[in-house]
Amino acid sequence: MPTNPERRTQILDTAIDILCDDGVGGLTHRQVDSRADLPAGTTSNYFRTRQALLEANRGQDGRSALAAGGGTPVGDRATEP
């Protein structure tokens, strides 16, 4: 597995954007590569399956909860008096 953490983050952030824009059905390795302006096959090198890409996004800074319609990430919630 490639070990470039910045590239991995770039892939996950792009995947989250795709989930927000197009939903789960729009998320493909090819779409991530295209939107992130990466060489074809890059996303597949980091995440062999679509399921692996979705699972990796589940904990990505709480942003995936928003993409999946889960509401506001915990860190962004206003505190009540």
MOBEL-V220676 format. One record per helix or strand. SS is the DSSP state (@ for helix, = for strand). FROM is the first residue (numbers start at 1). TO is the last residue. If there is no record, write none. Layout:
ss->SS from->FROM to->TO
ss->SS from->FROM to->TO
//
This chain:
ss->@ from->5 to->22
ss->@ from->24 to->26
ss->@ from->29 to->35
ss->@ from->42 to->46
ss->@ from->50 to->58
ss->@ from->63 to->67
ss->@ from->74 to->76
//
